Amino acid sequence: MLADNDGYPASDIHNQFQFSPQSISQHLKILREVNLVHVEKKAQQRIYRINTEALVELEEWIGNMRRRWSSRLDALDAVLKAEMETEFRYHTY
């Protein structure tokens, strides 16, 4: 929802969900605390916007983690294949 709009009032965000306003506010608070959204106060409204810089940083971190885990899983796959080959040779004699 925030990605499709340049700013979204908290009240409109609350109205999109069947959860309590307190629950939605808690989620928005967490998004603010981790810097994924910015909030701007306009009169009685709080306007939420995505922090695109933080999303770029998050995307880079996710890519790094994906590469790290891929190499670990590839190494595990190689070990398991070697074990299977050893086990196969052991049982065929």
Secondary structure as the mmCIF struct_conf table of DSSP 4:
data_model
#
loop_
_struct_conf.conf_type_id
_struct_conf.id
_struct_conf.beg_label_comp_id
_struct_conf.beg_label_asym_id
_struct_conf.beg_label_seq_id
_struct_conf.end_label_comp_id
_struct_conf.end_label_asym_id
_struct_conf.end_label_seq_id
TURN_TY1_P TURN_TY1_P1 ALA A 3 ASP A 4
BEND BEND1 ASN A 5 ASP A 6
STRN STRN1 TYR A 8 PRO A 9
HELX_RH_AL_P HELX_RH_AL_P1 ALA A 10 ASN A 15
TURN_TY1_P TURN_TY1_P2 GLN A 16 GLN A 16
BEND BEND2 PHE A 17 PHE A 19
HELX_RH_AL_P HELX_RH_AL_P2 PRO A 21 GLU A 33
TURN_TY1_P TURN_TY1_P3 VAL A 34 ASN A 35
BEND BEND3 LEU A 36 LEU A 36
STRN STRN2 VAL A 37 LYS A 42
TURN_TY1_P TURN_TY1_P4 ALA A 43 GLN A 44
STRN STRN3 GLN A 45 ILE A 50
HELX_RH_AL_P HELX_RH_AL_P3 THR A 52 THR A 92
#
